[in-house]
């Protein structure tokens, strides 16, 4: 085991602020507020049970194709 060099400081100097600045926090808050307002402004489309039933009736149910590598059993 090697010895710790004595010329290395025990802790890093605190030259940078602990967290983001007030301006950065305000910009983040404004960004997320605008994103939330945009999402809330668009009303979700109501889906009825009829549309799901008609879509299922149109497409016959087929078995899924296996994915490549699905049956591989790799152990390390």
N, C-alpha and C positions, 0 to 999 in steps of 0.2 A: 504494500500500500504506500502511496506517495504522500509526502508531507504537504500541508497547505502552505502555499507561498505567503510570507508575511507582508508583502507589498500590496496585496489585494485588500480593498476596504471591506469591512464587515457588512455594510449595508449600502444600498445605492442612494445617491443624493436625491432629494425630493425637489427636482427642478420643474417637473410637470405637475399640473393640477390633478387632484385625486379623481375627478370625474369630468364629464363634459361641461363646457361652459354654459352659462345661462342662455346665450344666443343660440347655441346648438340645441339645447333642450326646447327652446321656443320654436325653432324651425322643425324639429321632430314632431312636436305637438301639433303644429299647424298642418304638417303633412298628413298625419294620421286622422286629424279632424276632417280634412278635405276628403280623404279616402272613405271614411265612415259616412259622411254626408252623401257621397256619390252612390255608395251601396244602398243606403237607406232610401234614396230618391227613386231608385228603380224598384217597382213593385214586382214581387215574384208572380210568375204566371201560374194560375191554378191548374193542376192536372187532375182530370177526372178519372175514375176507375174505368170508364168506357174506353178511353183512348188506349189504356194499357191492355185491355182485353182485346180490342180490335187489332192491335199490333201483334199480339201473341197469336191470334187466329190467322193472320196473314202469313207469318213466317213459321214454317214447320220446325219443330224442335229437332236439331241434329246433334249428334254427339260431338264433343269438342275434340279437335285434333291435339295429339300430345305435343307438348312443348319440347324443343330440342334440349337434350340433357336431362329430361324429367326423370328418367329411370336410372341415371347414374348414381352410384353409391361410392362416394369418394371418402376415404378415411385416411387420416394422417397419423 
